[in-house]
């Protein structure tokens, strides 16, 4: 039996649009395929910190996926996925025992609402940034999620238009890796 190699996806900052240089414009590339991608508003950094708006220059692996069952069908993917529920949040408070973890609201510490009103988290993949061990202040979750319709930056995550994210989900499993440079 032929052993399948892990899929490698490269995130390359391009930083150029028709309007000039913007640090949040990137390309997701694998093989001969190139898809438009968005990254953090301050670009890619080697010294990622909480709240800096940067996407870390690193190698990330997908952990699990979430989706809004009230808005769309379960994504087809090789990753474990679970539906988001009302009251799901993500703790982003350094020093909290649940830092960089899924939490149930109401939650006392600062957290991000996973059931967003916009469509950005209709499909979201948790990547293994600052997961084991969790280092306080190195930045909470880096997600792969839907891009804003106008193509704006993220807070440090990776974002793809819906059409491309749906196709990428088909290719993802836990052995996949994203090389961000």
C-alpha positions as CSV (number, residue, x, y, z in Angstrom):
1,X,0.0,0.0,0.0
2,X,1.4,3.4,-1.0
3,X,1.7,5.8,1.9
4,X,0.1,9.1,1.2
5,X,2.4,12.1,1.9
6,X,1.0,15.0,4.0
7,X,-0.4,17.9,2.0
8,X,1.7,21.0,2.2
9,X,0.2,24.4,1.6
10,X,2.3,27.5,1.4
11,X,1.1,31.0,2.4
12,X,3.2,33.6,0.7
13,X,2.7,37.3,1.3
14,X,2.4,39.1,-1.9
15,X,1.4,42.5,-0.5
16,X,0.4,44.0,-3.8
17,X,-3.0,44.9,-5.1
18,X,-4.3,47.2,-7.8
19,X,-4.3,49.9,-5.2
20,X,-0.7,49.5,-4.1
21,X,1.1,47.7,-1.3
22,X,-1.0,46.2,1.5
23,X,0.5,43.8,4.1
24,X,-2.6,41.6,4.4
25,X,-2.7,40.3,0.8
26,X,-1.3,36.7,0.3
27,X,-1.4,33.7,-1.8
28,X,-2.2,30.1,-0.7
29,X,-0.3,27.8,-2.9
30,X,0.0,24.0,-3.3
31,X,1.4,22.3,-6.4
32,X,0.5,24.4,-9.4
33,X,-2.6,25.9,-7.7
34,X,-2.7,29.4,-6.4
35,X,-5.6,30.9,-4.5
36,X,-6.1,34.4,-3.1
37,X,-5.7,34.6,0.7
38,X,-5.9,37.2,3.4
39,X,-3.7,37.4,6.5
40,X,-3.3,39.7,9.5
41,X,-3.5,43.5,9.0
42,X,0.2,43.9,9.9
43,X,1.4,41.1,7.7
44,X,3.6,38.1,8.7
45,X,5.9,38.3,11.7
46,X,8.4,36.0,13.3
47,X,7.7,37.4,16.8
48,X,3.9,37.1,17.1
49,X,2.3,38.7,20.2
50,X,-1.3,38.9,21.4
51,X,-3.2,41.7,19.7
52,X,-0.5,42.7,17.2
53,X,-2.7,41.9,14.2
54,X,0.1,39.7,12.6
55,X,0.0,36.2,11.2
56,X,2.9,34.2,12.6
57,X,5.7,33.0,10.3
58,X,5.6,29.3,11.2
59,X,4.4,25.9,10.2
60,X,0.8,25.2,11.4
61,X,-1.3,22.0,11.3
62,X,-5.1,21.8,11.3
63,X,-6.6,20.5,14.6
64,X,-10.3,20.5,14.1
65,X,-13.1,22.4,12.3
66,X,-16.3,24.1,13.3
67,X,-19.3,25.2,11.2
68,X,-22.6,27.0,11.6
69,X,-25.2,24.3,11.2
70,X,-27.9,26.9,11.1
71,X,-26.4,28.5,8.0
72,X,-24.8,25.6,6.0
73,X,-24.3,21.9,5.7
74,X,-21.5,20.1,7.4
75,X,-18.2,20.7,5.5
76,X,-16.7,17.8,3.6
77,X,-13.3,17.3,5.1
78,X,-10.9,14.8,6.6
79,X,-10.7,16.8,9.8
80,X,-12.9,16.2,12.9
81,X,-15.6,18.8,12.8
82,X,-18.3,19.9,15.2
83,X,-21.2,22.4,14.9
84,X,-20.9,25.7,16.7
85,X,-23.5,26.3,19.3
86,X,-25.0,29.5,20.7
87,X,-22.8,30.4,23.7
88,X,-19.5,29.1,22.1
89,X,-16.6,31.5,22.6
90,X,-12.8,31.5,22.4
91,X,-10.8,32.8,25.4
92,X,-8.2,35.3,24.5
93,X,-7.1,36.6,27.9
94,X,-3.5,35.8,28.7
95,X,-3.2,34.4,32.3
96,X,-6.7,32.8,32.2
97,X,-6.8,29.1,32.7
98,X,-8.8,28.7,29.5
99,X,-6.5,30.9,27.4
100,X,-6.6,29.9,23.8
101,X,-9.4,27.4,24.4
102,X,-13.1,27.0,23.4
103,X,-15.3,28.2,26.3
104,X,-19.0,28.5,27.0
105,X,-20.5,31.9,27.5
106,X,-21.1,33.7,29.7
107,X,-17.4,33.6,30.5
108,X,-15.8,36.1,32.8
109,X,-12.5,36.6,30.9
110,X,-12.3,38.3,27.5
111,X,-13.4,36.0,24.7
112,X,-14.3,36.1,21.1
113,X,-17.9,35.0,20.1
114,X,-17.7,32.0,17.8
115,X,-21.3,32.5,16.6
116,X,-20.5,35.7,14.8
117,X,-23.3,37.7,13.1
118,X,-21.2,38.1,10.0
119,X,-20.3,34.9,8.0
120,X,-16.6,34.8,8.8
121,X,-16.9,31.8,11.1
122,X,-19.6,29.9,9.1
123,X,-16.7,27.5,8.5
124,X,-13.6,27.8,10.7
125,X,-10.5,25.5,11.2
126,X,-8.5,25.7,14.4
127,X,-4.8,25.6,13.6
128,X,-2.2,24.5,16.2
129,X,-0.7,27.9,17.0
130,X,0.2,28.3,20.7
131,X,-1.7,25.2,21.7
132,X,0.7,22.8,23.4
133,X,2.3,24.3,25.4
134,X,0.2,27.5,25.7
135,X,2.6,30.5,26.1
136,X,0.9,33.5,27.6
137,X,1.0,36.6,25.4
138,X,2.1,34.7,22.2
139,X,-1.4,35.2,20.7
140,X,-4.5,33.2,21.0
141,X,-5.9,31.0,18.2
142,X,-4.9,31.3,14.6
143,X,-7.9,30.2,12.6
144,X,-8.5,29.4,8.9
145,X,-11.9,31.0,8.1
146,X,-13.9,32.8,5.5
147,X,-12.6,36.0,4.1
148,X,-14.5,39.3,4.3
149,X,-16.5,40.0,1.1
150,X,-14.5,43.2,0.5
151,X,-11.2,41.3,1.0
152,X,-10.0,43.1,4.1
153,X,-7.4,41.9,6.6
154,X,-7.8,39.5,9.5
155,X,-6.7,39.9,13.1
156,X,-3.9,37.4,12.4
157,X,-5.8,34.4,11.0
158,X,-5.8,33.0,7.5
159,X,-8.9,33.7,5.4
160,X,-10.1,32.5,2.0
161,X,-13.2,33.3,-0.1
162,X,-16.0,30.8,0.4
163,X,-15.5,29.2,-3.0
164,X,-11.8,28.4,-2.3
165,X,-12.3,27.5,1.4
166,X,-14.9,24.9,0.5
167,X,-12.4,23.3,-2.0
168,X,-9.6,23.5,0.5
169,X,-11.6,21.7,3.2
170,X,-11.8,18.6,0.9
171,X,-8.0,18.4,1.0
172,X,-7.5,18.9,4.7
173,X,-6.8,16.3,7.4
174,X,-4.6,16.4,10.5
175,X,-1.4,15.6,8.5
176,X,-1.8,18.7,6.4
177,X,0.5,21.6,7.1
178,X,0.5,25.3,6.3
179,X,4.0,26.9,5.8
180,X,3.6,30.6,6.4
181,X,6.4,32.8,5.2
